[in-house]
Amino acid sequence: MPVRLEVGRLSRETPAAAPAFPRTSLRVRASNPNHHLWNNNGTWYVHYTVHPTPLTKSRIRASLETKSLDVARRRRDEILQRAGACL
């Protein structure tokens, strides 16, 4: 049940806790096979967002420790699969 907060003349309801939390924000686009990847001076990194509660989020960024795009995609897929399975 939402909690009603009143501050001065302003009133706002907080969102009720959703059973789908925590969750990750994963988007897969066939038009962009490199989604969640970026290249920093030749080394590939993965980044994604985790929502531990309805009101918070945490951005995860980690080096994939490779210069190969194919290896980076495989490692990204493994990381995102594990991240989704943990939640």
Summary of the structure (lengths in Angstrom):
residues: 87
radius of gyration: 17.9
end to end distance: 23.2
largest distance: 57.2
contacts: 190
relative contact order: 0.20
helix: 21%
strand: 39%
